[in-house]
């Protein structure tokens, strides 16, 4: 959805985002790549299988779906800021991201993207907003 920036919804998101940022620097960096990271994101609302390897930080956990045996090595965010123009109030857009089984994410995945099963997103690659990567694809 879309959230206007001068709103209570944005303020709630900002407070949680700052808290998660603190958690990442004080606790999260010590548990990257361990099952505790999966447990933390599961408890925060992410739909992540227990067999997923998470070696990075994720934001907007409740908008992320990751199937079994996938690997995530690049930060995942499910948000973007709209252009700031004088004619309209600034806003943020949120869309979910789905990552299929046995997929490897080493590059950037933009909001609204769907990654098929056994797809590989290489380093320095970008999956654009709303894109669909088919199964067994190499991007």
The 8 nearest C-alpha neighbors of each residue, nearest first, counted from 0:
[[1, 93, 92, 94, 2, 91, 78, 95],
 [0, 2, 92, 91, 93, 90, 3, 94],
 [1, 3, 91, 90, 4, 9, 92, 0],
 [4, 2, 90, 5, 6, 89, 91, 1],
 [3, 5, 90, 9, 6, 89, 2, 91],
 [4, 6, 3, 9, 7, 88, 89, 10],
 [7, 5, 9, 8, 4, 3, 10, 2],
 [6, 8, 10, 9, 11, 5, 4, 12],
 [9, 7, 11, 6, 10, 12, 2, 3],
 [8, 10, 12, 6, 7, 11, 4, 13],
 [9, 11, 7, 13, 8, 12, 14, 6],
 [12, 10, 8, 14, 9, 13, 7, 15],
 [11, 13, 9, 15, 10, 14, 16, 8],
 [12, 14, 16, 10, 11, 15, 9, 17],
 [15, 13, 17, 11, 16, 12, 10, 18],
 [14, 16, 18, 12, 17, 13, 19, 11],
 [15, 17, 13, 19, 18, 14, 12, 20],
 [18, 16, 20, 14, 19, 15, 13, 21],
 [19, 17, 15, 21, 20, 16, 14, 22],
 [18, 20, 22, 16, 21, 17, 23, 15],
 [19, 21, 17, 23, 18, 22, 16, 24],
 [22, 20, 18, 24, 19, 23, 25, 17],
 [21, 23, 19, 25, 26, 20, 24, 27],
 [24, 22, 27, 20, 21, 26, 25, 28],
 [23, 25, 21, 22, 26, 28, 27, 20],
 [24, 26, 22, 23, 21, 27, 28, 29],
 [27, 25, 22, 23, 28, 29, 24, 30],
 [28, 26, 23, 29, 30, 22, 24, 31],
 [29, 27, 31, 30, 26, 23, 24, 25],
 [28, 30, 27, 26, 31, 25, 24, 23],
 [29, 31, 27, 33, 28, 36, 32, 35],
 [32, 30, 54, 33, 28, 29, 36, 27],
 [31, 33, 54, 53, 52, 30, 36, 34],
 [32, 34, 35, 30, 31, 36, 37, 53],
 [33, 35, 37, 36, 38, 32, 49, 52],
 [36, 34, 38, 33, 37, 39, 30, 31],
 [35, 37, 39, 34, 38, 33, 30, 31],
 [38, 36, 34, 40, 35, 39, 41, 49],
 [37, 39, 35, 41, 36, 40, 42, 34],
 [38, 40, 36, 42, 41, 37, 35, 43],
 [39, 41, 43, 37, 42, 45, 38, 36],
 [42, 40, 45, 38, 44, 43, 39, 37],
 [41, 43, 39, 40, 44, 38, 45, 37],
 [42, 44, 40, 41, 45, 39, 60, 61],
 [45, 43, 61, 41, 42, 60, 40, 46],
 [46, 44, 60, 61, 41, 40, 47, 63],
 [45, 47, 64, 63, 65, 41, 44, 48],
 [48, 46, 65, 45, 64, 41, 66, 49],
 [47, 49, 67, 50, 66, 51, 65, 46],
 [48, 50, 51, 37, 47, 67, 34, 38],
 [51, 49, 68, 48, 67, 52, 69, 34],
 [52, 50, 68, 69, 49, 48, 67, 70],
 [53, 51, 70, 32, 71, 54, 69, 50],
 [54, 52, 71, 32, 55, 70, 51, 72],
 [53, 55, 32, 72, 31, 71, 52, 56],
 [56, 54, 72, 74, 53, 73, 31, 57],
 [55, 57, 74, 58, 75, 54, 23, 73],
 [58, 56, 75, 74, 76, 60, 55, 59],
 [57, 59, 76, 60, 75, 56, 77, 16],
 [60, 58, 61, 62, 77, 76, 57, 63],
 [61, 59, 45, 58, 62, 63, 44, 43],
 [60, 62, 45, 44, 59, 63, 46, 43],
 [63, 61, 95, 60, 59, 96, 77, 94],
 [62, 64, 96, 60, 45, 61, 95, 97],
 [65, 63, 97, 46, 47, 98, 96, 45],
 [66, 64, 98, 47, 97, 99, 46, 48],
 [67, 65, 100, 99, 48, 69, 98, 47],
 [66, 68, 100, 48, 50, 69, 51, 101],
 [69, 67, 51, 101, 50, 100, 70, 66],
 [70, 68, 101, 102, 51, 100, 67, 103],
 [69, 71, 103, 52, 51, 53, 104, 102],
 [72, 70, 104, 53, 73, 103, 54, 52],
 [71, 73, 105, 54, 55, 104, 53, 70],
 [72, 74, 105, 106, 55, 71, 75, 104],
 [75, 73, 56, 55, 57, 76, 72, 107],
 [76, 74, 57, 58, 73, 108, 77, 56],
 [77, 75, 58, 78, 57, 59, 74, 110],
 [76, 78, 110, 94, 93, 59, 95, 62],
 [79, 77, 93, 92, 76, 110, 94, 91],
 [80, 78, 92, 91, 81, 93, 77, 110],
 [79, 81, 91, 90, 92, 82, 78, 89],
 [80, 82, 90, 91, 89, 83, 79, 92],
 [83, 81, 84, 80, 89, 90, 91, 88],
 [82, 84, 89, 81, 85, 88, 87, 90],
 [85, 83, 86, 87, 82, 89, 88, 81],
 [84, 86, 87, 83, 88, 89, 82, 81],
 [87, 85, 84, 88, 83, 89, 82, 90],
 [88, 86, 85, 84, 89, 83, 90, 82],
 [87, 89, 90, 3, 84, 86, 83, 4],
 [90, 88, 83, 4, 3, 81, 87, 82],
 [89, 91, 3, 4, 81, 2, 80, 88],
 [92, 90, 80, 2, 1, 81, 79, 3],
 [91, 93, 1, 79, 78, 0, 80, 2],
 [92, 94, 78, 0, 77, 1, 91, 79],
 [95, 93, 111, 110, 77, 78, 0, 96],
 [94, 96, 62, 111, 63, 77, 110, 97],
 [95, 97, 63, 111, 112, 113, 110, 64],
 [98, 96, 64, 113, 65, 114, 63, 99],
 [97, 99, 114, 65, 113, 64, 66, 115],
 [100, 98, 116, 115, 66, 114, 102, 65],
 [99, 101, 66, 116, 67, 69, 102, 68],
 [100, 102, 69, 117, 68, 116, 67, 99],
 [103, 101, 117, 69, 118, 100, 119, 116],
 [102, 104, 70, 119, 69, 71, 120, 105],
 [103, 105, 71, 120, 106, 72, 119, 70],
 [104, 106, 122, 72, 121, 73, 120, 103],
 [107, 105, 122, 124, 121, 120, 123, 104],
 [106, 108, 125, 124, 126, 109, 73, 105],
 [107, 109, 126, 125, 106, 112, 75, 110],
 [110, 108, 128, 127, 126, 112, 107, 111],
 [109, 111, 77, 128, 94, 112, 96, 78],
 [110, 112, 129, 94, 95, 96, 128, 109],
 [113, 111, 129, 130, 96, 110, 128, 131],
 [112, 114, 97, 131, 96, 98, 132, 130],
 [113, 115, 98, 132, 99, 97, 131, 112],
 [116, 114, 134, 99, 133, 132, 118, 113],
 [115, 117, 99, 134, 100, 118, 102, 101],
 [118, 116, 102, 101, 135, 134, 100, 115],
 [119, 117, 135, 136, 102, 134, 116, 115],
 [120, 118, 103, 137, 102, 121, 104, 138],
 [119, 121, 104, 138, 106, 105, 103, 137],
 [122, 120, 105, 106, 124, 138, 119, 123],
 [121, 123, 106, 105, 124, 120, 107, 104],
 [122, 124, 106, 121, 125, 107, 105, 120],
 [125, 123, 106, 122, 121, 107, 120, 138],
 [126, 124, 107, 108, 127, 106, 123, 109],
 [125, 127, 108, 109, 107, 130, 124, 128],
 [128, 126, 109, 130, 125, 129, 108, 112],
 [127, 129, 109, 110, 130, 111, 112, 126],
 [128, 130, 111, 112, 127, 110, 131, 113],
 [131, 129, 112, 128, 127, 113, 126, 132],
 [130, 132, 113, 112, 114, 133, 129, 115],
 [131, 133, 114, 115, 113, 130, 136, 134],
 [134, 132, 115, 136, 131, 135, 114, 118],
 [133, 135, 115, 116, 118, 136, 117, 132],
 [134, 136, 118, 117, 116, 133, 137, 115],
 [137, 135, 118, 134, 133, 119, 138, 132],
 [136, 138, 119, 118, 120, 135, 121, 132],
 [137, 120, 121, 119, 136, 124, 118, 126]]
